[in-house]
Amino acid sequence: MRLDSPLPEKLAVGEGTALFVAGWCVCPQGKIESLSFVAGGEEQPVMEHGMPRLDVFRALHPGLDPFHTAGVELDPDSEDDPHLASYRSGFWGIVRVTAAPVELRLRARIAEGGTAEAELARIEAEPPELPASPAAPAPHAGPLVAICMATYNPPPELLRRQLDSIRGQTHTNWVCVISDDCSDPERFADLEQAIGGDARFVVSRSPRRLGFYRNFERALELAPEAADYVAMSDQDDAWHADKLEALLAALGGAKLVYSDARIIDRDGRVLSDTYWRERTNNHSDLLSLLVANSVTGAASLFPRELLRDALPFPPAQFSHFHDHWIGLVALSLGEIAFVDRPLYDYVQHGQAVLGHENANRMVKLRDRVAGLRRDPRERVRKWRMHYFVDVCRLMQFATVLSMRCGDRMPAAKRRELDRFLSTDRSLASAGRLAVRGARELVGRPETLGAEWMLFFAFAWRRLLSATTRDRPQRGVRLDAVPPPQLDPKPGARTPVAPAARALAEKIAPLELAVRDDAPERVNLLIPTIDLDHFFGGYIAKFNLASALAERGLRVRLVTVDPVPPLPRSWQRTLESYSGLEGFFERVEVEFAREARGVEVSRSDRFIATTWWTAHIAHRAVRSLGGGGHFLYLIQEYEPFTFPMGTYAALAAESYNLPHRALFSTEFLREYFRRHGIGVHGDADSVAFQNAITAIPAPSASELAARSTRRLLFYARPEPHAARNMFELGVLALIRAADEGAFAGDWELNGIGSVEPGRRLVLRDGLSLTLLPRSGQDEYAQLLRGHDVGLSLMYTPHPSLVPIEMASAGMLTVTNTFENKTAEALAEISPNLIAAQPTVDAVASALLEAASGVHDFEGRAHGARVRWSSDWRRSFDSTLLERVQSFLSE
């Protein structure tokens, strides 16, 4: 079992709350018949289970083609899923929580009988903030209003204007509590200076970054208990002098009142005289308010007693908005009033979380029709995204609303809420959404067609069930994989074009949760953890993390790509590699794209290990307020790994970002030096040797005892391994064979392909057997059983595979590249035969190697390569001292 998104470690429950839980689970003992959550001993059904997860099936059955398993009943190689049930493993649902601490469990009923359980999470109670002490009330000034302001790095000039507008209110009996969301020290100092000792302002700084939703929750928790009313304030607007007075007068018996707003830019120019230029303002229909909020927090005022039901907010698992939740609670329990004139100036600028434009954007009918011509796969992807990001978000809100207010809601509103909660199971409720959405397409919109979007999201859910089979289908097939983020940036627009969107997501900055009390860490950024592609480059990254941890640094591996499903044994598998014994006892691991913010201190340091992690590390350093650099572990000149285009350009750009360099081999540093790329001088860089697999050097007698001669080709036909020149190697093998290189009893094998187990015919009478991947010990023995090696790489890095082949006593053909000369490679081992990267030259080198296999003494001598096979030697104390000095600058 694994969750797709982590659950909070702490939870404020109040009078009831709800958690969205999604993931996958399989039971090795049999097929799961039903699933339920168990919260505090109470069993609750999941919303959906048995949903298709091709990603899980592939991860648990790497040796099977998922589309050719119709007749396969058993996979003995899969410890986790021997009965191939993992394709129907997806589940999700909403768990009602009535108290904390709480243990959440997943209970499965097995078709063959009995039950099985797994722990989802143990969640502690999160204590609320203590209310602030109010300032002394103004004499005969009316009710006390608590103004709750949330700040984060406020623009100083706009903040001062906002504070002055609050000071200028005609209603003078107020106190302003400010929750600062761990602003940069300089900006927080500006905030304290702007307050200037005014006792009516109470500032409380959060020790960790919360985000605007949780920060407004914290601000409301700070509202003094003595206050009669609460108003919310942004950090950069400007209130009209009579704002509080007018809202108090208009509230009457309503549960909340809000006003219109004038839209201005940061220089004060009026952009619109009303917030509601395009959209009808709704504040009376509960379903309309649920699917499309119209209550603006900065325009609102409500009795403080409303906070008894509104606090704590529902968990921040989605892109929730504080004012949306407050408005829903108010309308559920009573009415909402509206002042039909602007009472403040709403500043529209790039830092606005949602903005006037987004809140009034209606997709035109012609654009919706044009969207029908879009790639059907893109439309389905959007429906799936809206289901998880929007439907499940609103389901969570509706569930908490029902728990806290259901028994006090008017019957009509309660029925509306129940209908929405049943939409996943009711065609009638889904049809009502479609009708309401269609109504929005004509006339002036009220909900911006949100119901239409929700209808298609629910339709995706029904299509999912209708098309799912027990085994993957190559034709009509939908996946139930939630998006990487359930809480995308509010108002953020991602490219529609799939290729551009994929790139934008790849280099997107990490969501950092800054804490003043967080320990300092060294964050080593890696793409992902994928056991099928755990080759030499990844082994170097893990060993660097381990070596730094052994020197007393607090080191954390941070994945920046989505991490595929991993078998239960993944940690044990990784620790089986040389140098990584006990790795997870020394090094933390954070799956950043699946996490709800990566906890960091302002002194955290970052190590990049690929071109896109360099872009991410650069943004992280800048976001923490530093103008410094990151450490760049460079194991290749990465533009060579792509065709000339966008990816190559961005890879080249990464070397211009401020960094210090740790080069994998002196060959690579010399290439950067020759071409003036990045930092390569002795002051700003250092080089090391990746440790090769330790292979006991064979004796001459061992080599002579073989009756069959074997060639081993590092054969990687996959597009991402183009630099290994698979095609050139095949052509050279054919040419060499035609010239008699492998006459007699020869066996040709290939390694390196992630799709082994097949025989590759090179030409009539000549074939290559692709061998399965093996562990390090088996790999070493495999190399010792071969006589000739062929391993090419069209880059300046020498590659580890040919050096490992040479250390096993193989005469190994590789290629030259600029400063990677034949002479330089021969210094590593005379077993290395380097040729120009041409078919003729490589074929000639193969002929030379094949004819030299009987020089057993020479091959045994060449097996003693001048290269590190021990990571402690690769990362010795001298090198690690340089690395630490780069990190501490």
Residue, then its C-alpha position, 0 to 999 in steps of 0.5 A: m500500500r502506498l499513498d499518492s499524497p502524504l497525510p498531515e502529521k498534525l490535525a486540528v479537528g474542532e467539531g469535526t473535519a475530513l481528510f482526502v486519502a488516495g493511493w493504491c493497495v494490493c494483497p498478495q494473499g488474494k483479490i480485494e473484494s472491498l475496502s474501508f477506512v478505519a478512523g479511531g476504530e470507526e469503519q467508513p467505506v472508501m469512495e472508490h476502489g479497484m481503480p486502474r493503475l497501470d503504473v503500479f502494475r508495471a512497477l510490481h511486474p517489471g518483467l511482464d508486458p502489461f498488455h500481454t498478460a491476459g492468460v497469465e495467472l501467476d508471476p512468481d517473481s513478484e513478491d508483492d503481487p503474485h496474482l497480478a491484481s495490482y492493475r485494479s489497485g487504485f482507491w480514494g475517499i474522504v475520511r471523517v475525523t471526529a477527534a485527534p490524535v487518531e490512527l487511520r487504517l485501511r481494511a481490506r476484505i479478501a474475496e477468498g475470505g478474511t480481512a487484512e489491514a495496513e496503517l495509513a497514518r498516525i495523526e497527532a492533534e494540532p493545538p490552536e493558536l491562543p487569541a491575542s489580547p485586545a487593545a483598550p477599547a475606544p470610549h463609546a466607540g461601538p462594538l469591538v472589531a477584530i481586523c485579521m490580516a495575513t502577511y507574507n513579504p508585504p510590499p512596504e509602500l502598499l503595506r503602509r498605505q493599507l495600515d494608514s487606511i485602517r488607522g483612518q476608519t470612522h469606526t474607531n473601536w478595533v484591534c488589528v491582529i497580524s499573522d505573518d507567514c514567516s516573511d524574510p527578515e528584512r520584510f518583517a522588519d519593514l512590517e514592524q517599522a510600519i506599525g511603529g509601536d501602535a498598540r492597536f496592532v498585534v503582530s504574531r510571526s509564524p515560525r514556519r511558512l503556512g501559505f495564505y490559506r493556513n495563514f488566514e486561519r491562524a490570523l482568525e485564531l488570533a482574533p481576541e475573544a472579547a471582539d464582537y465582530v471580525a473583518m479580514s484584511d489583505q496586506d496591500d489593499a486600501w480601505h475606504a474610511d467608512k468601510l467598517e462603519a458601513l459593514l456594521a450598519a448593513l449586517g443586520g441579522a445576517k451571518l456575514v456581510y461583504s461589499d463591492a470593491r474598486i479594482i486598482d493597480r499598485d500605482g492607484r490607477v482605477l482598472s474597474d469601478t466594480y468587482w462584478r463587471e462580468r459576473t453576477n454576484n451570488h450570495s444566496d444559493l448554496l450550490s452556486l456558492l459551493v462550486a464558485n465562490s463569490v464572497t471576497g474575504a477582504a470585503s467581509l465582516f461577520p460576528r465572531e461567534l461564526l468562528r466556532d463553526a469555521l475554525p479550524f479550517p478543513p485540512a489544506q490538502f487542496s487549493h482551498f480559499h479562506d473566504h470560500w470556506i467562511g462564506l459557505v459556513a455563513l450561508s449554511l447557517g443563515e443569510i449573507a448580506f451585500v453592500d452594493r458599493p465599493l468599500y475598499d480598493y483591491v490592488q491587482h498585481g502579479q503577487a495577487v493570489l487569485g485576482h479580479e481577472n481570474a475570478n471573472r473569467m468565463v470561457k466563451l461558448r465558441d472556445r468550448v466548441a473549439g475545445l471539442r477539436r482538441d486531442p481527446r486524450e488531452r480532454v480526458r486528462k483535464w477531466r481527470m485533473h478536475y475530478f481530483v483537484d476540484v470535485c474531491r476538493l469540494m467534496q471535502f468542503a461539503t463533508v466538513l460542512s455537513m459534519r459541523c453544520g448539518d443538524r442546524m442547516p435549513a432543510a432546503k440547504r441540507r438537501e442541496l448539500d446532500r445531493f452534491l455529496s451523492t453526485d458520484r453515485s447519482l445520475a440525477s445529481a450529475g444531470r442537474l449539474a449539466v443543466r446548471g452548467a448549460r444555463e451558464l453558457v447563455g446570459r450573464p454567468e453566475t458560477l462561470g460554468a463551474e458546474w459544466m466542468l464538474f459534470f465532465a469530471f464526474a463523467w470521467r469517473r463513470l467512464l473509468s468504471a465502464t472501460t476498466r478490465d482486470r488487465p490493461q487494454r492497449g486500446v480504450r483505457l483510462d488511468a486513475v492516477p491522481p495529478p502530482q499536486l492536488d493543490p496547484k498554484p491558485g490562478a496558475r496557468t500551465p501550457v496546454a501543449p503537452a510537450a510544453r506542459a511536461l517541460a514546465e512541470k519538470i523545471a517547476p520550483l519546489e514548494l518550500a516550507v520555510r521554518d525558523d526552527a528547522p534544522e539546517r540540511v544539505n539537500l541533494l536533488i535527484p530526479t527520481i528513484d527508479l529501480d530499473h534505471f539505477f545505474g552508475g550515475y545514481i550510485a554516485k549521487f547516493n554515495l556522495a550523500s552518504a559520505l557527507a552524512e558520515r562527516g556529520l552533515r544532515v543530508r536529505l535526498v530530495t526527488v524532484d520528478p514524480v516517483p513511480p510506485l515502488p515495491r516494499s523492498w526498494q530500500r533493501t534493494l538500494e542498500s545492496y549496492s556497494g557503499l550504500e549499506g545502512f544508507f537510510e539510517r544516515v540520509e533522509v529522503e523526501f519525495a518533493r512532488e508528492a509532499r506538501g511542501v519541503e521543510v527547509s531552514r533559511s540556511d539550507r544548502f542544495i546540490a544539483t545532480t542534473w541540468w533540471t535539478a540545477h534550475i530547481a536548486h537555483r530557484a530554491v537558493r533565490s527563494l530563501g533570500g540568498g544570492g549565493h550558489f549551489l553545488y553542481l555534481i556534473q557527471e556529463y555534458e548534458p546537452f549531448t544527451f538531447p537533439m539540438g533544441t529546447y532541452a539541450a539549450l536549457a541544459a547548457e544554460s544550467y552551467n551558467l547559473p551560480h554554482r560550484a562544480l564537482f566533476s565526475t572525472e578529470f576528463l569532464r573537467e578538462y572538457f569544460r575548461r577547454h570550452g570555457i563552460g561554467v566553472h572549471g578552475d581549481a578554485d571553484s571546482v574539484a573532480f573525482q573518479n566514480a567508483i567502478t564495480a569491484i571485480p577480482a582481477p582474473s589470472a592468466s590461467e583462468l582466462a586460458a581455461r575457457s573453451t568458448r570465447r564471449l563478447l559483451f556489448y553494452a547495448r542500449p537501443e533506447p532513445h534516452a541512451a543515444r550517446n551510447m551509439f547502439e547503431l554504430g556498435v551493431l554496424a561495427l560488429i557486423r563489419a568485424a564479423d564479415e572480416g572474420a573477427f568471430a570465426g570459430d566458437w564465439e558467443l555474442n551477448g548484450i547488457g544494459s537494455v531495460e528490455p532484456g530476454r530477447r535475441l537480436v538478429l544482427r544479420d543472417g547467421l549473427s545474433l546478439t542475446l540481450l541478457p537480463r539485468s543483475g545485481q552488482d555481484e552477478y554483474a561482476q561475475l558476468l563480466r569475468g566470463h567474457d573476453v572482449g568488450l564493446s562499450l561506446m559513449y559519444t561524450p567526453h566522459p570515459s564511461l564506467v562500463p568499459i573500465e569495468m570490462a577492462s578490470a575483468g580482463m576483457l580487451t575492451v573497445t571504446n571510442t575517443f572524444e576530444n580530450k578522451t584520447a586513446e593515450a589517456l584511456a590506455e593510461i587507465s588500462p592497456n586493455l582499453i582499445a580506443a578508436q575513432p567513433t566511426v564504423d570502420a575504426v570501431a570494426s578494426a578495433l574489434l578485430e584487434a581485440a578478437s585477435g588478441v584474446h589469447d594474450f592471457e598474461g597481457r589481459a591479466h596485467g591490464a585488469r589491474v586498472r588505475w581507477s577507483s573501485d572504492w567509494r571511500r577512495s573516490f570521496d576521500s577526506t581531501l575531496l570532501e573537505r573541498v566539497q564542504s567548503f563549497l557548501s559553507e561559502 
